[in-house]
Amino acid sequence: MKKQNLLLSFLISPLFLAMYGCNSSDDAKQTTLPVLEAATPATLSVCEGIKETFSYSDTTITSVERVEAGIIKDYNTPAHCIVTGYMNERTGKGYAAEAEETEFAIGFEMRLPIDWNGRFYYQANGGLDGSVKTAVGDILYSGTEDSAALSKGFAVISSDAGHPSPTPTFGLDPQARKDYGYNAVAELTPMAKDLIKTAYGKQPDRSYFGGCSNGGRHTMVASTRFSEMYDGFLVANPGFHLPQAAVSQMYGVQQYASLVDTSTATDADILSVLESAITVPEFAVVAAAVVAQCDALDGAADGMVNAIMACQEAFDFDRDVKTCDGERDGTCLTAEQKTVFANVMKGPRHSETDAEVYTKFLYDAGMGGTGYTSWEYEMAMTRDPSAVAFIFTTTPTPFNYRSNLANFEFANGFSMDTDAEKIFAIDDEYTEAAMTFMPPVDETDLSAMRARGAKMMVIHGTSDPVFSVNDTINWFEGVQDENQGNADEFARLYLVPGMNHCGSGPSTEVFDMLDDLVEWVEEGMQPQSVIATVKAGSTDIPADWSATRTRPLCPYPAVVTYSGTGSIEDAANFSCVSPE
């Protein structure tokens, strides 16, 4: 038996149970860091009148409306006031083929509950932004019906990050790049707090920030650039090295293209041609091989790989994935496919120095779902090329991004040696490189956040095909190093086994961490494990799983481990074990 198997199959000690057991008042530890004063509630004193009474520099309120309690985006929401508007209206650089100039502004929506809990939540949105999403304060693709911040009584803001659609073209404007990267948050936050004061008679007592994907990046950026403005940060599947990840996605396109004939492909069929390189059933072959080798490392044969790091040692791609003896039949990979798949998982590298362009990905059980392959193909070909060309490259290298074939040609022709360097470049007009305005500043230095008592909880699905969970693990371990191994006093990382990008996959993806974050910030109660469930009706859930399966999510590096007795469908029979 391998060392990891032996270790993870043993029952944990009482000491470790006390430190990392399932969340309860008995387990929770009082932190030694500053504890911020708890928020106090208030009642909305003005709604429709906000348009006339609120005044803030370069800000226009466009509409105000009262909404009764009801269901919004599958969340229970209380009676509240919706305020929409925009800031910093200006004219900037447009897409020359369509217009010489573009009208820019930082658009926003705020939802202010009648019965307010005294807290403010900045909802950081995903993708390339460019539209104002409904400000309910959600974070993942799925959640409990009461997990949105608005459901809990927060005042919530949502923003377009300072640019309109079509989203990639804003990257031609230097200021729009900065607004997207970080400046929209800097402009919106004090305005939102003043608007809250107009509505309730006081500014928020406590302020929180959360988002997934690019929204996770926004949240990590806020934790370093604006730590004095926010008290708690809820981060999910963060793309905090988004320009590098976008380049990595295009590298995947190049690799998959080497397996198929694209010479006669048209705009209409280039995507389907690319998708035939490795099909969904063939991705599932890899996922099944991972499960076969790694499933029992956590003590239970339940189709979930909880010991993700031990799995990387136990799983051997060449050995464990069947190589086709003849034609492809959906049960194996050809030698050529295996080479390509291994290259994609290793990530792009410089051909001469072998330096990483982006970090490697981890083999996991969730690689067989359609949510995984859609990011590998469709999103990689239709979004990332234009994002790199317009937003992340200095100088921009625009092309006809509306053409699938043009997107493919840009991605396939992108050099990992010379073109990838342009995400670090500046010139006289674009004075901040993409790898300056997009990532957090000094990303592992959270000393300012820590010193004032702010806290961070980070979530990442282990089968994320676009933002490698390994990148987030490396970041967290860097934060641990910066804090002599005591980072969990103010920041914790939770891995979600099998979850793809911000949701989906064979996983327990439904959970609520916002209450845990609030308790940590305002009561000093360190979060322990969080109970998660499967998503009702998910087509990614295997037929032999219970529709009510639950699991604890453990603070990294602890691993969810079966106790050896009781139903494998019940979180009560699993604990968090240290992989010593």
C-alpha angles and dihedrals in degrees: 000000000000118000092248092052092050093047097047095045093060122092113254126247123259089245093057092044088056091051101041108015126124114301116275138132089260092056100041115103126211110243121233092215123090115294114213120226114265120256119254123215129245138180125245108257099184135023117152090030093061091088090062101035104041118085127175132158115276091352128128125192108211103180143004124192137168116227126195124229115284148112118310120175089345091304128117106241130187127228107289148159121252117211121185129185148120141246137210099015111198145146117253144168114308136198103280095216090059108022138351092225138028129206109237133190138148103253121200146174124205126193115200117191117222089228102044126194093211094253135115124211125195108208106210110202130214140239116029092325111221097145135063108246123208106283101231096125101242124155114187132039087259136027143151116290090254099038098096116101092236089055088059094050101263122145103238135201128195126186144188088226092241107302142079131230139300079071107201095056094066087075089078088071113075095208092048089055090055093045089053093046100047117315099085088064091050091052098041101045101067090040092052092049091051091049089052089053090053091050100043107018094250140055118252116286092213131019128204134189128201145163148136131240107350084001087059088052090051088052094051090047090052091051090061104029100035106024090136091059099052136048103193135029125200109192126186130185090335121207092202090150091042098151090054092045090051089053089049090054090055090049086058090053089053092050095048091045090060088067098054139049108253096164095102098030118130132209089262098051108027092099094051090046090053092046090059091066092083114358130214092259089050092051085050089056089061093045091050091050090052091051092048092053101036109025096094096047088094094049098258132084093217104130092258126111105211097159092067098162094046087049092061088062096040096047121075112189096201093046102037103042113074116243115220115251091199136348123000111268104166094262099083144022126242118240089254092051091050091053091051094045092050090050092052092049091048090053131224119313138181108267095225106031097030087224115159117256088186131356125268126265126237124241109244146162096257098066094098101066128100088240088064098048095045088065092044092055120008100037093037091055102036104037112022100055093055092042091054094042098047106025112022103036122085110237100022116249103203124191138163095296092176090071117083090206092051090050090051093048092050092049095044093049097046112117117225087201104049110008095047089063090066092078086069095045132104135185138182093286101034100047097171121060121225089247087057103045096038109047127061115272112257086350099204094045105090094152095123092051092045095048095056094048100256119147138207133206117190126196126190132173111228092221097053105143097193107039108037115232085214089066091055092045090051090050093050092049088051089054088050090052091050089053101042091252094307100104091117088073087077109005132044133183122211120192118206108210114229095001117138125207109331091331145342127077129097094309149108093258102158115091143120122232101162094089090050090052093049092050090050094050099040103029103026093238108148112224117243126183119340123215115237131185137198118266113258112248095008112158089207093069112100116241093244094058120095113248086230099048114151132192137178116245107219131212107253131287091026114097127219103246132184115242092218098247136066133034117327088216093067124080089210089075094057131073138186113259129190113238094221 
